[in-house]
Structures are given as C-alpha cells and as structure tokens.
Amino acid sequence: MGLDALLMGLDALFIYGALSIGNIILAIVAAVIAGSLFKISHEKEHLRPWKLLIIIIGLFVLKEVLAAARGFKLWDPGFLTHVTATAMLVLFMSALIWQTNLNEY
C-alpha cells in the first residue's frame, strides 16, 4: 500500500469523524429543543403524545453517540444500535396512534 492510499484512508476517517461529531452536536441541539417541548406537552392535553417523541429524540442522541463510538473504534456496541432504532420506531408508531385517537374524540 502506497503513501497516497494511506493518506486517502486517513482523509476518509477524518471526514467520517467530523461528520459523526457534527451529528452528535445536532442531536444535542434537538434534545435541548425537546426539553422545551416537554413543558408545553405537559400543559396541553392534545400534545401529550409528543412526550413519546421527546423520548425518541433521547434515543436518537444515544444512537448517534453509539455510532460515533463505533466510528472512532472506541467501543463496538454490536446490536445495541439496532435495538435503539427499533425502540424509536415502536415509540413513534405508538405516538402516531395515540395522536390519532386524541384527534378523533
């Protein structure tokens, strides 16, 4: 393997690492916004299903941190990233059903 191939591989790792850090920062911003939405959803009944969406955002932050740990080869979470994605999907469908039931009555 030549020096050019090694440098190209390092550039790809640098870009992947920078994107992972960017994803984590954006996920934290989303979590802060979710925290402000939690108070509003607690006060208004028709926004109660949003509490599940706030939990989903928390799981999303966790998923991004796990993905960054895998990308930087700090820790390989294995199937844990799939479990968090599945939990996010189940909670999202539950929130949709709950919101639909609230809107019908």
Phi and psi in degrees as a GROMACS rama.xvg file:
@    title "Ramachandran Plot"
@    xaxis  label "Phi"
@    yaxis  label "Psi"
@TYPE xy
-84.0486  172.275  GLY-2
-64.647  -35.8994  LEU-3
-63.1816  -42.5467  ASP-4
-65.5083  -38.4029  ALA-5
-64.8802  -45.0305  LEU-6
-65.0344  -37.146  LEU-7
-65.6919  -37.8973  MET-8
-65.6595  -39.2315  GLY-9
-66.831  -37.3179  LEU-10
-63.2588  -40.2655  ASP-11
-65.6874  -40.6396  ALA-12
-65.749  -37.5813  LEU-13
-64.3528  -43.7426  PHE-14
-64.4735  -43.2671  ILE-15
-62.3421  -42.3964  TYR-16
-65.2795  -42.4084  GLY-17
-64.1682  -40.506  ALA-18
-67.4692  -36.5269  LEU-19
-64.8707  -42.8117  SER-20
-65.113  -40.4354  ILE-21
-61.5146  -40.7634  GLY-22
-62.3246  -40.8262  ASN-23
-66.1894  -42.1873  ILE-24
-62.4458  -44.5874  ILE-25
-65.7191  -35.3326  LEU-26
-67.0142  -36.501  ALA-27
-67.8778  -39.5306  ILE-28
-60.8095  -42.724  VAL-29
-62.8352  -36.8266  ALA-30
-67.1313  -36.8399  ALA-31
-65.002  -42.8438  VAL-32
-63.3025  -39.6827  ILE-33
-63.5146  -36.1392  ALA-34
-62.2612  -37.9443  GLY-35
-71.225  -32.102  SER-36
-71.3677  -24.8507  LEU-37
-62.2397  -42.287  PHE-38
-64.0092  -42.733  LYS-39
-66.0803  -41.8771  ILE-40
-69.776  -23.3494  SER-41
-75.6641  -31.1865  HIS-42
-81.8652  -33.6446  GLU-43
-109.915  125.783  LYS-44
-63.7303  -38.4692  GLU-45
-72.7038  -6.17926  HIS-46
-107.437  9.93441  LEU-47
-59.3411  -36.3144  ARG-48
-63.0086  -16.3517  PRO-49
-66.2368  -20.2287  TRP-50
-60.0245  -37.849  LYS-51
-65.7513  -36.5945  LEU-52
-66.4909  -32.9137  LEU-53
-66.9781  -39.2497  ILE-54
-63.9645  -38.4201  ILE-55
-61.6596  -40.7443  ILE-56
-63.8472  -38.1237  ILE-57
-62.3878  -41.3831  GLY-58
-66.4964  -33.1933  LEU-59
-64.8369  -41.6919  PHE-60
-60.4807  -45.1798  VAL-61
-60.2256  -42.9645  LEU-62
-62.6768  -40.5124  LYS-63
-67.6976  -38.6139  GLU-64
-64.9262  -42.108  VAL-65
-64.2811  -39.3797  LEU-66
-66.4975  -38.5188  ALA-67
-66.7406  -39.1774  ALA-68
-62.9538  -37.8461  ALA-69
-69.0441  -40.4716  ARG-70
-65.0203  -37.391  GLY-71
-88.3234  4.50001  PHE-72
57.936  35.1972  LYS-73
-83.2472  -39.8804  LEU-74
-158.824  136.307  TRP-75
-101.808  104.525  ASP-76
-71.9352  -7.09019  PRO-77
64.753  -123.556  GLY-78
-81.5239  -5.18631  PHE-79
-61.7182  -32.8866  LEU-80
-66.536  -32.0785  THR-81
-74.121  -34.7804  HIS-82
-66.2474  -43.1969  VAL-83
-65.6833  -38.144  THR-84
-65.3058  -39.5222  ALA-85
-66.1796  -42.289  THR-86
-63.1031  -39.3483  ALA-87
-62.292  -42.6738  MET-88
-65.9265  -43.1145  LEU-89
-63.9216  -44.2388  VAL-90
-64.9395  -37.1631  LEU-91
-65.0304  -43.7971  PHE-92
-64.7394  -37.7831  MET-93
-63.492  -41.277  SER-94
-64.7768  -38.9903  ALA-95
-64.2165  -44.1428  LEU-96
-64.4818  -42.6044  ILE-97
-62.6476  -43.9181  TRP-98
-65.7185  -39.4046  GLN-99
-62.8502  -43.0629  THR-100
-65.587  -35.8393  ASN-101
-67.0735  -38.3515  LEU-102
-73.6974  -22.7001  ASN-103
-76.0252  -27.3201  GLU-104
